[in-house]
């Protein structure tokens, strides 16, 4: 079964999904601040459910709540949960005007249990914001989400030749490899990032399929995000509804502009919903 929710209380949907788990809970999330989500995870860990989380280091959290959130993570780990910190950085923060605080590359948001898979549009915060939640319960989708979670661990977390994950080794094995790809950008002086920075991914490790089946994609490894969106839009026959937190990619804007004479495109960037629901044709509003 598949359910889509556009809700001001997405945390309630996530809490219920967590509480329904009986065997395992895998959560890959940029940040967790919500007390009710922490409490639900702690209860499940104490009840013997396997709880495993991939998230960012504590210094990515706003200073005003950092200590409080760190304490909740400590309680979660004491209850038996495993928390992985994904430290890798990709790209150059100087190329964007929206970056604040620490620069970390992982912004994924999904949850999978033995009973459901959930894709999220936003972090699990204390705020009631308009967020998108895609809730799926078929076994094939659940297994796909589980596989993607373990892929993240293998690629960015599990020790490999002295580094976190196998991503460095994979890059070094490519023809484009070179230590220059692991240099820190100008303006970043903190040496603790020196073993966790990739200036860009070599083209040879980026997948470029001819088409995309329904499923969970981790970009750019399963395909470049813009190319996925463009493929879905080109495949549309009647309309396209695109909702995003921000709309700053000029290349994608040009792509949409070229479609305007023949396509009805509806674009909204006022909500936190970044799961792109694309079917058919659209009008820019």
SVG drawing of the C-alpha trace seen along z (x, -y; Angstrom):
<svg xmlns="http://www.w3.org/2000/svg" viewBox="-3 -34 50 43">
<polyline fill="none" stroke="black" stroke-width="0.4" points="0.0,0.0 1.2,-3.6 0.0,-6.7 1.1,-10.3 0.6,-12.9 1.1,-16.6 0.9,-17.4 1.6,-20.0 2.2,-17.1 4.5,-14.7 6.2,-13.7 3.0,-11.9 3.1,-9.8 6.8,-9.0 6.2,-8.2 3.4,-5.8 5.6,-4.1 8.4,-3.7 6.0,-2.3 4.6,0.3 8.0,1.8 8.7,5.3 12.1,6.2 14.2,3.3 14.2,-0.5 16.7,-2.1 16.6,-5.9 18.8,-8.0 18.2,-11.6 20.0,-15.0 18.8,-15.9 16.5,-14.8 15.3,-17.4 11.8,-16.0 11.3,-14.8 8.5,-12.5 10.6,-10.9 13.5,-10.4 11.2,-8.9 9.6,-6.5 13.0,-5.3 14.2,-4.9 11.2,-2.9 11.6,-0.6 15.3,-0.1 14.5,0.8 11.9,3.3 14.5,5.1 13.8,3.7 17.1,3.1 17.4,-0.7 20.2,-2.0 20.5,-5.6 22.7,-7.5 22.8,-11.2 25.3,-14.2 27.8,-15.1 26.5,-17.2 28.3,-20.3 25.8,-20.5 23.1,-21.3 22.2,-24.9 24.1,-26.0 21.0,-26.9 19.7,-23.3 22.9,-21.3 23.5,-20.3 19.9,-19.2 19.9,-17.1 23.3,-15.5 21.8,-14.4 18.9,-12.8 21.3,-10.9 23.2,-9.7 20.0,-8.4 19.2,-6.6 22.6,-4.9 22.3,-3.9 19.0,-2.2 20.9,-0.1 20.5,-2.0 23.4,-2.4 24.1,-5.9 26.5,-6.5 27.8,-10.0 28.2,-10.7 31.1,-13.2 31.8,-13.4 31.7,-16.8 31.3,-17.2 31.8,-20.3 32.6,-23.9 30.5,-25.8 31.7,-29.0 29.5,-28.2 26.3,-28.8 24.9,-31.7 22.5,-29.5 25.1,-27.5 25.2,-28.2 27.3,-26.6 29.1,-23.4 29.1,-22.0 28.0,-18.3 26.9,-16.6 24.3,-14.1 20.8,-15.6 18.8,-12.3 15.6,-11.7 14.1,-8.2 12.9,-5.6 12.4,-1.9 11.2,0.8 10.2,4.4 6.6,3.1 7.0,-0.2 9.3,-2.5 8.9,-6.2 10.4,-9.0 10.5,-12.5 10.8,-16.0 12.2,-17.6 14.0,-16.9 12.3,-15.7 12.2,-19.0 10.0,-20.5 8.3,-22.8 5.0,-22.1 5.7,-22.7 4.1,-21.7 6.0,-18.5 5.5,-15.7 5.6,-12.1 5.4,-9.1 4.4,-5.9 4.8,-2.5 4.3,1.0 5.0,3.4 7.8,5.9 9.8,5.1 10.0,1.4 10.8,2.1 13.8,4.3 14.9,1.6 15.0,-1.0 16.9,1.4 19.4,2.0 19.9,-1.7 20.5,-2.2 23.2,0.5 24.7,-1.0 25.1,-4.3 26.8,-2.6 29.2,-0.7 30.0,-3.8 30.4,-6.5 30.5,-4.8 32.1,-1.3 35.9,-1.5 37.7,-0.8 41.5,-1.0 41.7,-3.6 38.9,-5.8 35.2,-6.0 33.4,-3.9 34.7,-2.8 34.1,-6.1 37.7,-7.2 39.0,-3.9 36.4,-3.8 37.4,-7.3 41.1,-6.5 40.5,-3.5 39.1,-5.7 41.1,-7.2 40.1,-10.7 41.5,-10.0 44.1,-12.1 44.8,-13.6 43.5,-16.9 40.0,-15.5 40.4,-15.2 41.7,-18.8 39.7,-21.1 38.2,-24.2 39.6,-27.6 38.1,-29.1 37.9,-25.8 40.8,-25.7 39.5,-23.1 41.9,-20.1 39.4,-17.7 37.7,-17.8 40.9,-16.8 40.0,-13.1 36.4,-13.7 36.3,-16.2 35.7,-15.4 35.8,-18.3 33.6,-16.5 32.6,-12.9 34.4,-11.5 32.0,-11.0 32.9,-7.3 31.2,-6.5 28.0,-8.3 25.3,-6.1 23.5,-7.3 20.6,-5.0 18.5,-5.4 15.3,-5.5 14.2,-5.3 11.8,-2.8 9.8,-3.8 12.0,-3.6 14.5,-5.3 17.5,-7.0 20.6,-8.3 22.1,-10.9 24.5,-11.2 25.4,-7.5 22.0,-6.3 21.8,-9.2 22.1,-13.0 19.2,-14.6 18.5,-17.1 18.6,-14.3 16.1,-12.2 13.7,-15.1 14.1,-16.0 13.5,-12.4 10.3,-12.2 9.0,-15.5 9.7,-14.4 7.8,-11.2 4.7,-13.1 1.7,-13.2 -0.8,-15.6 0.7,-17.7 3.6,-18.3 3.4,-19.5 6.7,-20.5 7.0,-21.5 10.4,-22.4 11.8,-24.4 14.0,-26.4 14.4,-26.8 18.0,-27.9 19.3,-25.7 19.6,-27.9 20.1,-24.9 16.9,-23.3 15.1,-26.6 16.3,-26.8 15.1,-23.3 11.6,-24.2 11.6,-27.4 12.1,-25.5 9.1,-23.3 6.7,-26.2 5.4,-26.6 4.2,-23.0 3.9,-22.1 1.7,-23.0 4.0,-23.3 3.0,-24.3 5.9,-25.2 5.7,-26.0 8.6,-26.8 6.7,-28.0 6.6,-24.7 9.2,-22.3 8.0,-19.6 11.0,-18.5 9.7,-15.2 8.9,-16.0 5.5,-14.7 5.7,-14.7 3.2,-13.4 2.3,-14.8 2.6,-18.4 2.6,-21.8 2.3,-25.6 4.6,-27.9 2.6,-29.8"/>
</svg>
